[in-house]
Amino acid sequence: MRQTPLFEQHQALGGKIVDFAGWALPVQYSSQKQEHNIVREHVGIFDVSHMSPVDLTGPTVGDFLRRLLTNDVAKLSDGRALYTCMCQADGGVIDDLIVYRASADHFRLVLNAGTRDSDMAWIESQLAGVAGVELTTAFDGVLIAVQGPEAIALCEKIGLPTPEKRFSFLRDGDRWIARTGYTGEDGVEIMLGAEDGRQVWQQLIDAGAAPCGLGARDSLRLEAGMALYGNDLDREHTPIASGLAWVVDLKDPAREFIGRDVIEAAKADPQEHMVGVVLEAPGVLRGHLPLFHQNQQVGELTSGGYSVSTGRSIGLARVSTLADDYEVEIRTKRLPLRRVKYPFVSHSKATF
């Protein structure tokens, strides 16, 4: 397994190390429930150095990204970021990612760890024959997510500058500090060099942040209704079928991004829908469990789990039929589900 620059810190803190997409990362330190609650109520930090920042530079990079991505980077000014999908010609999602605009000729993408190699192969194939764009992939530094209602105050406490607005970022020397995250809480994600990252990680802990693992990261993102690639997103489904119509920008009819025709048709006449569900009986929801309506299978759960903040079992599901109620089959038994809007949790309280 590959190790991040913070691996020795994780060991020293007693982190339980697991294999995640080929990386040795902590799944938890104390308990998933405790770490989950700390992020909802105070502030926690995550090592997300397995993510893959890549830089694209050059005079035609903006035009290239307008074709590569479903969301339109033309909306960005310097210091702003947006969430988007990168799709293949049939509309299937290759990856979901955040794109940052440093300047008109410098953008940064942050790719998922599990899809990095296939992402890079795709981007390089699309760059073939394109003049005026250079791709730089070397990054061996640290990414730290600081998340929770006290995240910004804690950063200020250690002298770390933070952007004022969500989906904005600033550069402090070699550091990139973005007002983004994957928990549904306020906070920042910091990209910085390895040695600098080790020092900042320790400074954050000394100032009161709790180190948190992959377990809490997943339960937090599920409560926030945030998609996980490989579960809620994949190459077999368009962003529309995965609940991400909002990251598809169709305003400019002349912008021919990859997969546009298929995705536009799916948006006009969706055949599948992503819905939130809550289990109305004892049990735990998991991905790939089948869903039924009026005794007919209409889809399956893409993500599911126990919601620490609400004490209920919740999930995301892709279905062909919209209904108020469904049934889920768990070990040959069918249990009742209620369709609800997501995010499931806002300010640590249930929204359903």
LOVEX-213980 format. One record per atom (N, C-alpha, C): x, y, z. Coordinates in pm, whole numbers, padded with zeros to 5 digits, always signed. Layout:
<atoms>
XYZ...
</atoms>
This chain:
<atoms>
+00084-00120+00000+00000+00000+00000+00088+00125+00000+00041+00228-00070+00112+00355-00069+00081+00428+00063+00177+00507+00107+00161+00583+00232+00163+00732+00203+00076+00806+00270+00079+00951+00258+00190+01006+00348+00231+01132+00330+00333+01190+00417+00293+01195+00564+00163+01174+00593+00117+01179+00733+00106+01041+00796+00154+00938+00727+00135+00800+00775+00191+00780+00916+00311+00829+00942+00369+00809+01075+00288+00879+01184+00229+00995+01151+00142+01063+01247+00019+00979+01278-00037+00915+01175-00154+00830+01197-00119+00714+01291-00004+00654+01270+00038+00545+01356+00058+00593+01500+00123+00708+01515+00150+00760+01648+00022+00794+01723-00083+00831+01648-00212+00866+01709-00302+00745+01730-00253+00627+01693-00331+00505+01714-00436+00481+01609-00419+00540+01490-00516+00520+01383-00520+00375+01336-00639+00323+01312-00656+00188+01258-00641+00196+01107-00533+00141+01054-00498+00157+00913-00566+00049+00828-00623+00091+00714-00684+00000+00619-00635+00034+00479-00662-00055+00387-00629-00033+00246-00747+00037+00180-00725+00159+00131-00828+00233+00061-00773+00274-00075-00822+00210-00180-00777+00239-00316-00625+00231-00329-00567+00134-00256-00423+00115-00263-00342+00203-00170-00411+00279-00083-00344+00369+00012-00367+00319+00155-00265+00333+00237-00276+00300+00380-00330+00423+00453-00457+00417+00492-00523+00532+00555-00599+00488+00680-00616+00579+00776-00689+00543+00899-00840+00539+00875-00903+00430+00915-01048+00423+00907-01111+00489+01029-01037+00488+01142-01082+00558+01263-00965+00565+01360-00978+00654+01458-00881+00665+01566-00945+00620+01697-01055+00686+01735-01125+00650+01859-01244+00561+01822-01349+00623+01772-01464+00550+01720-01526+00634+01610-01588+00567+01513-01649+00639+01402-01757+00734+01453-01838+00689+01547-01946+00773+01600-01890+00898+01666-01787+00880+01746-01729+00996+01816-01670+01095+01716-01598+01046+01617-01538+01134+01517-01644+01203+01432-01750+01131+01398-01862+01190+01325-01922+01307+01404-01949+01285+01530-02010+01390+01612-01918+01510+01632-01789+01485+01642-01693+01595+01658-01700+01688+01537-01709+01631+01417-01717+01715+01296-01849+01790+01291-01957+01727+01330-02087+01794+01328-02095+01906+01433-02025+01888+01545-02041+01982+01657-01921+02074+01677-01802+02032+01638-01681+02111+01666-01594+02118+01540-01483+02045+01537-01396+02046+01420-01310+01920+01418-01303+01859+01300-01217+01742+01280-01131+01763+01157-01023+01685+01150-00935+01694+01033-00917+01555+00972-00905+01552+00841-00892+01429+00764-00768+01439+00676-00697+01329+00664-00588+01319+00567-00648+01270+00436-00651+01357+00337-00703+01319+00205-00593+01333+00100-00470+01304+00142-00355+01317+00054-00352+01212-00056-00442+01113-00049-00452+01016-00157-00521+01074-00281-00588+01187-00265-00647+01254-00380-00535+01305-00472-00570+01334-00597-00466+01362-00697-00487+01497-00765-00420+01602-00717-00425+01729-00788-00340+01724-00916-00396+01777-01024-00320+01792-01148-00343+01934-01200-00241+01990-01261-00249+02125-01313-00251+02125-01465-00336+02208-01521-00341+02230-01664-00314+02378-01690-00219+02405-01775-00179+02543-01803-00168+02566-01953-00174+02693-01989-00157+02729-02129-00267+02820-02178-00247+02882-02293-00342+02983-02343-00478+02928-02385-00487+02797-02415-00616+02741-02459-00678+02647-02356-00627+02651-02231-00674+02556-02131-00821+02575-02098-00869+02699-02096-01010+02723-02066-01100+02658-02169-01067+02673-02297-01147+02611-02403-01144+02459-02392-01027+02404-02358-01015+02259-02343-01106+02208-02231-01106+02276-02117-01187+02231-02004-01336+02252-02028-01372+02349-02109-01513+02367-02144-01565+02249-02224-01476+02182-02296-01514+02061-02371-01505+01937-02285-01410+01933-02192-01385+01812-02113-01490+01790-02004-01543+01899-01946-01624+01891-01824-01769+01931-01849-01859+01876-01768-02002+01905-01785-02040+02044-01734-01976+02089-01628-01999+02225-01580-01908+02319-01657-01943+02446-01660-01875+02540-01750-01775+02626-01675-01646+02605-01701-01543+02682-01631-01543+02828-01673-01616+02862-01779-01626+03003-01819-01693+03086-01710-01765+03022-01620-01831+03093-01510-01733+03135-01401-01613+03077-01403-01518+03099-01295-01434+03224-01317-01412+03296-01209-01311+03402-01206-01193+03349-01127-01083+03421-01128-00965+03379-01053-01000+03360-00905-00954+03249-00848-00979+03223-00707-01113+03156-00679-01178+03109-00783-01307+03040-00765-01296+02895-00812-01388+02812-00763-01388+02670-00795-01530+02624-00821-01543+02511-00890-01676+02452-00907-01665+02300-00912-01777+02238-00880-01790+02092-00881-01844+02051-01018-01794+01941-01071-01831+01903-01206-01814+01753-01226-01860+01704-01339-01833+01567-01382-01751+01569-01509-01677+01463-01529-01605+01439-01653-01664+01311-01712-01718+01321-01832-01796+01211-01888-01737+01159-02019-01772+01036-02051-01736+00978-02180-01845+01011-02281-01825+00970-02405-01913+01011-02513-02057+00965-02494-02077+00851-02427-02214+00803-02404-02277+00862-02279-02212+00960-02217-02268+01027-02100-02233+00966-01967-02169+00848-01968-02130+00785-01842-02024+00866-01771-02029+00866-01638-01940+00951-01558-01806+00880-01537-01699+00942-01585-01564+00891-01563-01517+00927-01423-01551+01048-01379-01515+01091-01244-01594+01218-01211-01609+01244-01083-01658+01374-01036-01540+01442-00968-01532+01573-00981-01413+01641-00934-01441+01789-00911-01347+01856-00848-01352+02001-00832-01243+02062-00920-01278+02169-00991-01184+02240-01075-01164+02379-01017-01038+02421-01006-01000+02550-00948-00936+02637-01057-00977+02763-01064-00915+02856-01159-00819+02949-01085-00690+02932-01110-00589+03022-01054-00576+03146-01142-00585+03125-01273-00580+03235-01369-00640+03185-01499-00650+03271-01599-00708+03231-01726-00629+03119-01793-00501+03107-01761-00420+03003-01823-00366+02902-01722-00432+02890-01605-00389+02793-01504-00510+02744-01425-00542+02615-01441-00649+02551-01367-00592+02429-01296-00653+02394-01183-00617+02272-01112-00740+02183-01097-00724+02054-01126-00827+01954-01102-00782+01865-00987-00875+01823-00902-00843+01726-00798-00924+01600-00827-00852+01492-00862-00913+01366-00906-00927+01269-00788-01022+01177-00801-01038+01073-00701-00923+00974-00707-00883+00923-00592-00770+00831-00585-00796+00704-00664-00916+00649-00650-00947+00521-00713-00958+00528-00864-00975+00649-00918-00992+00663-01063-00877+00741-01127-00772+00768-01051-00666+00856-01102-00607+00806-01233-00571+00678-01241-00505+00628-01362-00596+00636-01483-00721+00596-01467-00814+00602-01580-00847+00747-01614-00856+00833-01514-00878+00976-01539-00765+01034-01623-00642+01004-01581-00526+01058-01652-00521+01006-01795-00551+00880-01813-00552+00824-01948-00655+00895-02035-00770+00924-01976-00876+00992-02052-00835+01135-02087-00785+01208-01988-00745+01347-02013-00634+01353-02119-00537+01264-02108-00427+01263-02205-00478+01229-02345-00577+01138-02353-00632+01105-02484-00706+01223-02545-00771+01302-02462-00843+01419-02512-00748+01533-02547-00629+01532-02487-00530+01635-02518-00456+01609-02649-00467+01487-02700-00397+01453-02823-00439+01547-02936-00342+01614-02994-00370+01707-03102-00414+01845-03058-00425+01867-02927-00465+01998-02875-00339+02080-02848-00333+02197-02906-00218+02285-02885-00248+02385-02773-00143+02424-02702-00158+02531-02604-00204+02487-02467-00192+02356-02434-00228+02308-02301-00119+02213-02253-00070+02236-02131+00029+02148-02071-00028+02087-01944-00008+01957-01928-00058+01883-01813+00058+01849-01720+00044+01887-01592+00146+01857-01492+00083+01772-01383+00140+01655-01358+00076+01559-01268+00152+01539-01138+00274+01586-01129+00357+01557-01011+00301+01627-00887+00259+01547-00787+00219+01601-00657+00245+01494-00552+00335+01523-00460+00367+01429-00353+00351+01497-00217+00259+01593-00212+00240+01668-00089+00126+01615-00005+00065+01705+00070-00039+01670+00168-00167+01747+00136-00280+01679+00152-00411+01743+00148-00478+01719+00282-00517+01826+00348-00583+01817+00478-00720+01881+00468-00824+01807+00508-00958+01864+00516-00987+01901+00661-01017+02028+00683-01052+02079+00817-01201+02109+00813-01282+02033+00887-01426+02038+00871-01499+02050+01004-01605+02131+01004-01688+02146+01123-01722+02292+01148-01820+02319+01233-01863+02457+01258-01754+02545+01319-01652+02485+01378-01543+02563+01436-01418+02562+01349-01429+02512+01225-01312+02494+01140-01243+02626+01107-01320+02725+01067-01259+02852+01025-01193+02921+01143-01259+02921+01257-01200+02984+01376-01071+02915+01416-01066+02783+01402-00945+02710+01437-00830+02744+01343-00862+02755+01213-00758+02794+01117-00703+02933+01150-00792+03023+01184-00748+03158+01220-00660+03155+01346-00691+03064+01435-00617+03052+01560-00470+03018+01535-00443+02940+01431-00304+02903+01403-00244+02989+01291-00315+03096+01255-00263+03189+01156-00276+03144+01013-00370+03052+00987-00392+03002+00852-00501+03084+00785-00472+03157+00676-00576+03237+00612-00680+03148+00545-00805+03196+00541-00912+03118+00480-00994+03207+00386-01046+03149+00278-01132+03226+00187-01263+03264+00256-01324+03372+00210-01448+03418+00272-01570+03341+00224-01568+03294+00100-01687+03234+00040-01666+03087+00009-01777+03012+00009-01775+02873-00033-01732+02865-00179-01662+02760-00211-01610+02735-00345-01524+02851-00396-01450+02910-00304-01344+03002-00341-01216+02950-00277-01101+02998-00325-00975+02953-00269-00874+03066-00277-00770+03052-00200-00660+03148-00204-00528+03072-00200-00424+03139-00243-00291+03079-00243-00204+03157-00146-00144+03084-00054-00057+03141+00049+00079+03076+00031+00165+03140-00049+00290+03077-00087+00261+02956-00173+00313+02840-00132+00287+02716-00205+00157+02648-00163+00088+02704-00067-00036+02644-00018-00156+02688-00102-00244+02594-00128-00377+02624-00186-00478+02594-00076-00559+02691-00041-00657+02676+00068-00795+02704+00011-00880+02601+00007-01011+02611-00058-01123+02595+00043-01228+02673+00027-01346+02666+00115-01441+02559+00059-01395+02434+00069-01469+02320+00017-01463+02207+00118-01536+02099+00091-01533+01985+00182-01634+01879+00142-01631+01768+00216-01709+01649+00179-01789+01597+00299-01829+01691+00386-01898+01651+00509-02033+01718+00528-02061+01823+00449-02181+01902+00472-02161+02012+00572-02041+02021+00631-02009+02126+00726-01920+02231+00659-01904+02344+00726-01812+02447+00678-01669+02396+00698-01575+02459+00628-01437+02421+00647-01355+02448+00524-01231+02399+00526-01139+02419+00415-01068+02288+00384-01015+02283+00262-00926+02176+00219-00795+02242+00177-00684+02194+00233-00555+02259+00217-00462+02167+00139-00404+02217+00031-00303+02146-00046-00169+02213-00021-00070+02136+00024+00059+02194+00061+00167+02089+00056+00292+02131+00066+00405+02040+00060+00408+01942+00175+00487+01835+00158+00488+01726+00256+00532+01771+00395+00647+01834+00405+00697+01875+00537+00608+01983+00598+00567+02078+00516+00475+02182+00562+00344+02119+00609+00297+02018+00537+00173+01950+00573+00183+01879+00706+00296+01816+00733+00313+01748+00863+00309+01849+00977+00368+01964+00956+00368+02067+01060+00228+02124+01082+00156+02153+00972+00020+02208+00985-00073+02107+01049-00061+01980+01013-00142+01874+01075-00126+01877+01227-00002+01884+01273+00023+01885+01416-00026+02014+01480-00010+02127+01411-00059+02254+01464-00210+02250+01484-00281+02192+01390-00426+02182+01400-00468+02096+01519-00398+01985+01539-00428+01898+01653-00398+01969+01784-00283+02036+01790-00246+02109+01912-00347+02219+01945-00411+02275+01840-00507+02383+01860-00647+02331+01895-00666+02198+01889-00794+02143+01932-00870+02061+01830-00817+02044+01708-00887+01962+01608-00868+01815+01639-00970+01735+01612-00962+01591+01633-00932+01521+01501-00832+01433+01495-00808+01355+01373-00922+01257+01350-00967+01245+01228-01081+01161+01194-01046+01070+01075-01112+00956+01069-01080+00857+00967-01184+00844+00858-01162+00746+00771-01248+00724+00656-01391+00688+00694-01408+00621+00808-01542+00581+00850-01632+00700+00872-01584+00799+00948-01663+00919+00972-01680+00999+00844-01578+01002+00762-01588+01074+00635-01703+01021+00550-01721+00888+00549-01828+00831+00468-01965+00855+00530-01979+00842+00661-02110+00864+00724-02150+01011+00716-02052+01100+00723-02080+01243+00711-02125+01278+00570-02055+01227+00469-02091+01261+00331-02228+01202+00296-02261+01084+00350-02392+01026+00321-02503+01112+00380-02488+01155+00504-02587+01244+00563-02603+01372+00482-02494+01418+00423-02497+01540+00342-02549+01515+00201-02578+01389+00168-02629+01355+00036-02528+01373-00074-02399+01357-00041-02293+01375-00140-02256+01243-00205-02238+01247-00336-02215+01126-00414-02075+01069-00390-02065+00937-00394-01939+00866-00385-01917+00793-00517-01802+00823-00582-01776+00757-00709-01757+00606-00687-01815+00528-00778-01812+00383-00765-01936+00329-00697-02007+00414-00623-02135+00378-00561-02250+00451-00631-02251+00582-00616-02360+00664-00668-02330+00716-00809-02207+00706-00851-02163+00752-00983-02079+00642-01048-02096+00626-01179-02013+00529-01251-02026+00554-01401-01951+00477-01478-01949+00494-01622-02076+00443-01691-02160+00373-01617-02282+00319-01677-02399+00416-01666-02383+00525-01595-02493+00618-01573-02449+00762-01597-02542+00842-01647-02516+00984-01669-02524+01060-01537-02475+01183-01535-02495+01264-01415-02642+01282-01380-02728+01283-01479-02872+01299-01453-02924+01182-01371-02888+01059-01410-02933+00940-01339-02867+00926-01203-02768+01009-01175-02698+01004-01047-02728+01124-00959-02832+01200-00995-02875+01312-00912-02789+01435-00924-02711+01447-01032-02619+01559-01047-02652+01645-01168-02780+01662-01197-02820+01750-01306-02768+01891-01285-02750+01930-01160-02708+02067-01128-02563+02095-01165-02484+01992-01196-02347+02017-01240-02333+02005-01392-02447+02001-01460-02449+02000-01606-02499+02135-01653-02413+02213-01717-02448+02347-01764-02477+02342-01914-02602+02367-01949-02646+02362-02089-02679+02500-02145-02642+02604-02073-02684+02739-02112-02628+02783-02247-02505+02746-02275-02443+02786-02401-02464+02675-02504-02554+02693-02601-02581+02587-02698-02462+02553-02787-02364+02643-02791-02247+02619-02876-02138+02541-02804-02154+02519-02675-02050+02446-02600-02073+02296-02613-01992+02230-02692-02009+02087-02717-01919+02006-02625-01958+01996-02498-01878+01915-02407-01904+01767-02434-01809+01685-02395-01816+01542-02425-01937+01478-02357-02018+01410-02436-02139+01345-02384-02261+01434-02381-02250+01557-02431-02360+01653-02418-02491+01600-02475-02491+01546-02597-02616+01504-02660-02691+01402-02575-02619+01303-02523-02682+01199-02442-02732+01256-02310-02649+01337-02247-02685+01394-02117-02802+01490-02131-02803+01570-02237-02913+01664-02259-03044+01590-02281-03039+01479-02355-03159+01398-02377-03207+01335-02247-03113+01290-02163-03150+01231-02034-03213+01335-01942-03165+01458-01950-03222+01564-01867-03363+01599-01912-03386+01597-02042-03518+01629-02095-03619+01520-02064-03574+01395-02058-03666+01283-02034-03595+01179-01947-03580+01207-01818-03505+01115-01732-03576+00981-01714-03499+00875-01732-03553+00740-01713-03520+00685-01575-03420+00744-01510-03382+00702-01376-03362+00826-01289-03384+00808-01161-03378+00919-01066-03301+00877-00942-03228+00971-00885-03163+00946-00756-03251+01003-00646-03284+00919-00546-03373+00962-00438-03309+00930-00304-03351+01002-00203-03313+00972-00067-03420+00887-00001-03378+00791+00082-03474+00704+00151-03432+00687+00296-03530+00664+00380-03505+00634+00521-03580+00505+00554-03515+00417+00626-03574+00288+00661-03673+00306+00775-03794+00252+00758-03900+00266+00857-03916+00141+00942-03807+00067+00959-03807-00055+01041-03664-00077+01088-03645-00162+01190-03507-00192+01233-03427-00255+01120-03299-00217+01111-03214-00271+01007-03114-00166+00960-03024-00207+00872-02921-00117+00819-02921-00127+00668-02927-00013+00603-02924-00008+00458-02780-00014+00408-02761-00087+00298-02631-00097+00234-02646-00083+00083-02538-00047+00017-02542-00034-00128-02577-00165-00196-02645-00155-00310-02683-00266-00399-02802-00348-00351-02864-00312-00241-02987-00380-00201-03099-00340-00297-03183-00436-00341-03288-00405-00438-03405-00331-00375-03465-00241-00453-03583-00165-00411-03704-00206-00492-03819-00210-00425-03943-00252-00489-04052-00148-00467-04144-00141-00564-04264-00059-00551-04378-00136-00616-04485-00155-00538-04600-00233-00585-04555-00368-00639-04465-00429-00563-04417-00564-00589-04331-00579-00714-04287-00467-00770-04199-00470-00886-04065-00406-00848-03955-00470-00888-03825-00408-00861-03809-00286-00949-03777-00172-00885-03768-00046-00957-03630+00019-00944-03537-00050-00877-03405+00009-00862-03327-00056-00751-03222+00013-00706-03141-00039-00597-03074+00075-00522-03037+00045-00399-02959+00141-00320-02820+00154-00380-02771+00276-00390-02634+00298-00432-02543+00320-00312-02594+00384-00208-02523+00402-00081-02622+00386+00033-02574+00337+00144-02662+00326+00260-02580+00309+00386-02641+00343+00499-02572+00327+00625-02649+00389+00739-02592+00375+00858-02653+00430+00979-02617+00577+00990-02718+00660+01011-02697+00804+01030-02676+00832+01178-02553+00866+01212-02519+00894+01352-02599+01013+01404-02618+01114+01321-02684+01238+01366-02833+01221+01389-02897+01124+01324-03042+01108+01336-03084+00978+01402-02990+00883+01414-03026+00754+01470-03110+00668+01379-03109+00699+01250-03188+00624+01152-03097+00565+01045-03149+00468+00972-03076+00413+00859-03122+00484+00732-03027+00540+00658-03060+00623+00541-02986+00571+00419-03030+00615+00301-02961+00572+00181-02995+00658+00061-02911+00645-00041-02938+00700-00173-02971+00583-00264-03068+00604-00352-03112+00496-00440-03138+00549-00580-03106+00467-00678-03138+00499-00818-03260+00416-00857-03367+00486-00899-03494+00418-00926-03549+00462-01061-03631+00376-01119-03698+00408-01245-03837+00466-01221-03888+00453-01100-04022+00500-01066-04015+00589-00942-04069+00710-00953-04076+00798-00837-04203+00767-00757-04186+00743-00630-04299+00712-00542-04267+00765-00403-04369+00775-00319-04347+00821-00182-04288+00713-00094-04317+00587-00129-04274+00475-00047-04219+00363-00134-04123+00291-00077-04065+00174-00143-04050+00064-00040-04003-00051-00087-03959-00157+00002-03818-00197-00037-03739-00233+00063-03603-00280+00039-03596-00425+00083-03526-00506+00005-03513-00647+00040-03380-00669+00112-03390-00711+00239-03273-00740+00321-03288-00883+00373-03198-00971+00329-03200-01112+00370-03339-01174+00350-03391-01160+00232-03520-01217+00186-03643-01148+00245-03622-01053+00337-03736-00980+00393-03748-00843+00326-03870-00800+00302-03893-00668+00247-03940-00573+00357-03866-00464+00371-03891-00368+00476-03928-00233+00416-04011-00155+00486-04061-00029+00429-03958+00084+00429-03957+00159+00318-03875+00278+00303-03964+00396+00274-03924+00512+00321-03994+00636+00287-03900+00725+00208-03949+00778+00098-03867+00870+00019-03863+01006+00086-03742+01062+00098-03723+01193+00161-03626+01274+00075-03628+01404+00095-03531+01489+00026-03396+01481+00098-03292+01492+00022-03160+01500+00083-03097+01633+00046-03005+01687+00128-02933+01623+00238-03024+01580+00352-02983+01474+00418-03060+01416+00527-03041+01494+00657-02929+01565+00667-02893+01636+00790-02848+01776+00757-02896+01874+00832-02852+02012+00820-02832+02066+00961-02715+02122+00985-02681+02175+01118-02705+02071+01226-02661+01947+01196-02665+01834+01290-02804+01783+01321-02906+01830+01247-03043+01785+01272-03103+01725+01145-03193+01629+01164-03257+01565+01051-03342+01663+00973-03345+01648+00843-03429+01732+00757-03560+01663+00719-03577+01536+00764-03696+01460+00726-03784+01435+00847
</atoms>
